[in-house]
Amino acid sequence: MAITNQTVLKKMSNEIQEAMLQYRDEQKVREHVRSIRLLADLLLEEEPVRTEAPVQEPTAEEIRRMMGVDAPSRPDQQKKVDHGEANGPSIFDF
């Protein structure tokens, strides 16, 4: 259940009135001011309700590309070279 801003403002107003009535007792005035601060923080921290943008699901084509299926060949890919007596593509294979 959401508390409206008007309700919080009324509570703040009541606390101010109580603080003004008890102006001679500094401790009680401070307690009311703390309550007012908490209520003000409540209003300031409350974020406005926002509607979130709908999440777009990836298409089948995008999923295939992410998984590497049917990926177009890139020109920067190295071509395999037959090195005769070498045991593999690594420079450390003897």
Buried (B, 14 or more C-beta within 10 A) or exposed (E): EEEEEEEBEEBBEBBBEBBEEBEEEEEBBEBBEEBBEEBEEBEEEEEEEEEEEEEEEEEEEEEEBEEEEEEEEEEEEEEEEEEEEEEEEEEEEE
